[in-house]
Amino acid sequence: MSRDARWKALLELLVERGRLDVEDAAAELGVSAATIRRDFDGLAEQQMLVRTRGGAVVHGVSYELPLRYKTARHASEKQRIATAVADLVTPGEAVGLTGGTTTTEVARALAVRGDLTSGSPALTVVTNALNIANELVVRPQFKIVLTGGVARAQSYELVGPLADGVLGQITVDVAVLGVVAFDVTHGAAAHDEAEAAVNRLLCERAERVVVAADSSKLGQRAFARICAAEAVDTLVTDTAAETETVRRFEEAGVRVVTV
């Protein structure tokens, strides 16, 4: 296994578990403990993790691993959520997609929907996520509108005044939000204030707002607020969501779909 492959595997394990021991990681990857120690040291130098005695942990709650290292976390739940979100979209609509692993899965689910194979256009997709635009631009039946802005390496999202300028000139039928936290009291939130600002504007330009979030994001809060819970029309999450949490969202006027 190459070093790059090991680093990717280690970061995916770290996202899943929050903490890794040298011996456990060595056994899982089939390499020596000395190799894992060197890998941990190299990743720590790049500020991708924090070294501990005998292992490594992720950074604090404000720290974000790049999007490419988050794909394994809650993967099956995200795919089910994405399919359910895609089913909420009507052919011919304008759809806004923020960045994130779940919204990337939503884009993929839209791309394979049988009733979206033709049209003029079948969908208009507005996004500030470079990876989503890259995946969908090869679909000729989709009209892709990419905002301007400055790219963030962690999420592939374009942020800043250039993105604001484009979003201020358009409207969409539905905005699909990927969030790091969604709470009845504190609303939907992101780690980064620039991302939150773009996502907030997209919500304001939408007829309806859908939050796509696995149950681990619910009842949590993060640094930068995107919008209040009352601004969200539908939450699509997985069946592990606690009954009380679902009830509180519904009392706040949010329709909750569990899959």
C-alpha positions as CSV (number, residue, x, y, z in Angstrom):
1,M,0.0,0.0,0.0
2,S,1.4,3.4,-1.0
3,R,1.8,6.2,1.5
4,D,-1.0,8.2,-0.1
5,A,-3.3,5.3,0.1
6,R,-2.4,4.7,3.8
7,W,-2.9,8.4,4.6
8,K,-6.3,8.3,3.0
9,A,-7.3,5.1,4.8
10,L,-6.0,6.5,8.2
11,L,-8.0,9.7,7.8
12,E,-11.2,7.9,6.9
13,L,-10.8,5.7,10.0
14,L,-10.1,8.7,12.1
15,V,-13.2,10.4,10.9
16,E,-15.2,7.3,11.7
17,R,-13.8,6.7,15.2
18,G,-12.4,10.0,16.4
19,R,-9.3,8.3,17.8
20,L,-6.9,5.7,16.5
21,D,-4.2,3.6,18.3
22,V,-1.0,2.8,16.5
23,E,-1.3,-0.9,17.0
24,D,-4.9,-1.1,15.9
25,A,-4.3,1.0,12.8
26,A,-1.2,-1.1,11.9
27,A,-3.3,-4.3,12.2
28,E,-6.2,-2.9,10.2
29,L,-3.9,-1.7,7.3
30,G,-1.6,-4.7,7.5
31,V,1.6,-2.6,8.0
32,S,4.1,-2.2,10.8
33,A,3.5,-0.1,13.9
34,A,6.7,1.9,12.9
35,T,5.1,2.8,9.5
36,I,1.9,4.0,11.2
37,R,3.9,6.1,13.6
38,R,5.7,7.8,10.7
39,D,2.3,8.3,9.0
40,F,0.8,9.8,12.1
41,D,3.8,12.2,12.4
42,G,3.5,13.2,8.8
43,L,-0.2,13.9,9.0
44,A,0.3,15.8,12.2
45,E,2.9,18.0,10.5
46,Q,0.2,18.9,7.9
47,Q,-2.3,19.6,10.8
48,M,-4.6,16.8,9.6
49,L,-4.7,15.2,13.1
50,V,-3.3,15.6,16.6
51,R,-0.7,13.1,17.9
52,T,-1.3,11.5,21.2
53,R,0.7,9.0,23.3
54,G,0.3,5.8,21.3
55,G,-2.0,7.1,18.6
56,A,-3.9,10.1,17.2
57,V,-7.1,12.0,17.5
58,V,-9.0,14.4,15.3
59,H,-8.8,18.1,15.9
60,G,-11.4,20.0,18.0
61,V,-15.0,20.6,17.0
62,S,-14.1,23.6,14.9
63,Y,-11.7,21.7,12.7
64,E,-12.8,20.3,9.4
65,L,-11.1,17.4,7.5
66,P,-11.2,18.0,3.7
67,L,-14.4,16.7,2.1
68,R,-12.5,13.8,0.3
69,Y,-11.7,12.3,3.7
70,K,-15.3,12.4,5.0
71,T,-17.0,10.2,2.4
72,A,-16.9,7.0,4.4
73,R,-18.7,8.4,7.4
74,H,-22.4,7.3,7.6
75,A,-22.1,6.4,3.9
76,S,-25.2,4.2,3.7
77,E,-27.4,6.6,5.6
78,K,-26.3,9.5,3.4
79,Q,-27.1,7.5,0.2
80,R,-30.6,6.7,1.5
81,I,-31.1,10.3,2.5
82,A,-29.9,11.5,-0.9
83,T,-32.3,9.3,-2.8
84,A,-35.2,10.5,-0.6
85,V,-34.2,14.2,-1.2
86,A,-33.9,13.6,-4.9
87,D,-37.4,12.2,-5.0
88,L,-38.7,15.6,-3.6
89,V,-37.5,17.4,-6.8
90,T,-39.9,17.8,-9.7
91,P,-38.6,17.7,-13.3
92,G,-38.0,21.2,-14.7
93,E,-37.3,22.8,-11.3
94,A,-34.4,25.0,-10.3
95,V,-32.5,23.3,-7.5
96,G,-29.8,24.8,-5.3
97,L,-27.2,22.5,-3.8
98,T,-24.7,23.6,-1.2
99,G,-21.5,21.7,-0.7
100,G,-20.9,18.6,1.5
101,T,-20.9,14.8,1.4
102,T,-24.6,14.4,1.6
103,T,-25.5,17.0,-1.0
104,T,-22.9,15.4,-3.3
105,E,-24.9,12.1,-2.9
106,V,-28.1,14.1,-3.7
107,A,-26.4,15.3,-7.0
108,R,-25.6,11.7,-7.8
109,A,-29.1,10.5,-7.1
110,L,-30.6,13.2,-9.3
111,A,-28.2,12.2,-12.1
112,V,-29.5,8.7,-12.2
113,R,-33.2,9.5,-11.9
114,G,-35.0,7.9,-14.9
115,D,-37.4,10.8,-15.4
116,L,-34.5,13.4,-15.6
117,T,-32.8,12.0,-18.7
118,S,-34.3,14.6,-21.1
119,G,-35.8,18.1,-21.0
120,S,-35.0,21.7,-21.8
121,P,-33.6,21.5,-19.2
122,A,-34.6,18.5,-17.1
123,L,-33.2,20.4,-14.1
124,T,-31.4,23.7,-13.4
125,V,-28.8,23.1,-10.7
126,V,-27.4,26.1,-8.9
127,T,-24.4,25.3,-6.7
128,N,-21.3,26.8,-5.2
129,A,-19.7,23.4,-4.9
130,L,-17.0,22.7,-7.5
131,N,-17.1,18.9,-7.1
132,I,-20.9,18.8,-7.6
133,A,-20.7,21.0,-10.8
134,N,-17.9,18.8,-12.0
135,E,-20.0,15.6,-11.6
136,L,-23.2,17.1,-13.2
137,V,-21.8,19.2,-16.0
138,V,-21.4,16.0,-18.2
139,R,-25.2,15.6,-18.0
140,P,-26.4,17.6,-21.0
141,Q,-30.0,17.6,-19.8
142,F,-29.0,19.6,-16.7
143,K,-28.3,23.3,-16.8
144,I,-25.5,24.0,-14.4
145,V,-25.1,27.4,-12.8
146,L,-21.9,27.7,-10.7
147,T,-21.5,30.7,-8.5
148,G,-18.3,32.7,-8.4
149,G,-16.2,33.0,-5.3
150,V,-13.1,31.9,-3.6
151,A,-12.6,28.1,-3.3
152,R,-12.3,26.5,0.2
153,A,-10.1,23.4,0.1
154,Q,-12.0,21.7,2.9
155,S,-15.4,21.6,1.2
156,Y,-14.7,22.6,-2.5
157,E,-17.2,25.4,-2.0
158,L,-17.0,28.9,-3.5
159,V,-17.6,31.6,-0.9
160,G,-17.4,35.4,-0.6
161,P,-18.9,38.5,-2.4
162,L,-18.5,37.0,-5.9
163,A,-20.8,34.1,-4.9
164,D,-23.2,36.5,-3.3
165,G,-23.4,38.5,-6.5
166,V,-24.7,35.6,-8.5
167,L,-27.1,34.3,-5.9
168,G,-28.6,37.8,-5.5
169,Q,-29.7,37.6,-9.1
170,I,-31.5,34.3,-9.2
171,T,-34.3,32.3,-7.5
172,V,-34.6,28.6,-7.1
173,D,-37.6,26.3,-6.4
174,V,-35.8,24.3,-3.7
175,A,-32.5,24.7,-1.8
176,V,-30.9,21.6,-0.4
177,L,-28.6,22.2,2.5
178,G,-25.8,20.1,3.7
179,V,-25.1,21.0,7.4
180,V,-22.8,20.0,10.2
181,A,-25.4,20.7,12.8
182,F,-29.2,21.2,13.0
183,D,-31.0,22.0,16.2
184,V,-34.5,23.3,16.9
185,T,-33.2,26.1,19.0
186,H,-30.0,27.0,17.2
187,G,-31.0,26.2,13.7
188,A,-28.9,24.9,10.8
189,A,-25.2,25.6,11.0
190,A,-21.8,25.2,9.5
191,H,-18.2,25.4,10.9
192,D,-17.2,28.2,8.6
193,E,-18.9,31.6,8.6
194,A,-18.2,32.3,4.9
195,E,-19.9,29.0,3.9
196,A,-22.8,29.8,6.2
197,A,-23.3,33.2,4.6
198,V,-23.5,31.7,1.1
199,N,-25.9,29.0,2.2
200,R,-28.1,31.5,4.0
201,L,-28.4,33.6,0.9
202,L,-29.3,30.4,-1.1
203,C,-32.1,29.7,1.4
204,E,-33.4,33.2,1.1
205,R,-33.6,32.8,-2.7
206,A,-35.5,29.5,-2.5
207,E,-39.3,28.7,-2.5
208,R,-38.7,25.8,-0.1
209,V,-35.7,24.6,1.9
210,V,-34.7,21.0,2.5
211,V,-32.0,20.0,5.1
212,A,-30.3,16.7,4.3
213,A,-28.6,15.5,7.4
214,D,-27.9,12.1,9.0
215,S,-29.0,11.7,12.6
216,S,-25.6,12.4,14.1
217,K,-26.0,16.1,13.0
218,L,-29.3,16.5,14.8
219,G,-29.5,18.3,18.2
220,Q,-26.0,19.6,17.6
221,R,-24.8,23.2,17.1
222,A,-21.8,24.7,15.3
223,F,-20.1,28.0,15.0
224,A,-21.8,29.7,12.1
225,R,-25.6,29.8,11.8
226,I,-27.2,29.3,8.4
227,C,-30.9,29.7,9.2
228,A,-33.5,29.2,11.9
229,A,-35.3,25.8,12.1
230,E,-38.5,27.6,11.2
231,A,-37.0,28.6,7.8
232,V,-36.7,24.9,6.9
233,D,-39.6,23.2,5.2
234,T,-38.3,19.6,5.2
235,L,-35.7,17.6,7.1
236,V,-34.6,14.3,5.6
237,T,-32.7,12.1,8.0
238,D,-32.1,8.5,8.9
239,T,-34.2,6.2,11.1
240,A,-31.7,6.5,14.0
241,A,-33.0,10.0,14.7
242,E,-34.4,10.0,18.3
243,T,-38.2,10.2,18.6
244,E,-38.1,13.2,20.8
245,T,-35.8,15.1,18.4
246,V,-38.2,14.4,15.5
247,R,-41.1,15.6,17.6
248,R,-39.4,18.9,18.5
249,F,-38.7,19.6,14.8
250,E,-42.2,18.8,13.8
251,E,-43.5,21.1,16.5
252,A,-41.3,23.8,15.0
253,G,-43.1,23.4,11.7
254,V,-40.5,21.2,10.0
255,R,-41.7,18.2,8.1
256,V,-39.4,15.3,9.0
257,V,-38.8,12.4,6.6
258,T,-36.9,9.4,7.9
259,V,-35.3,6.8,5.7
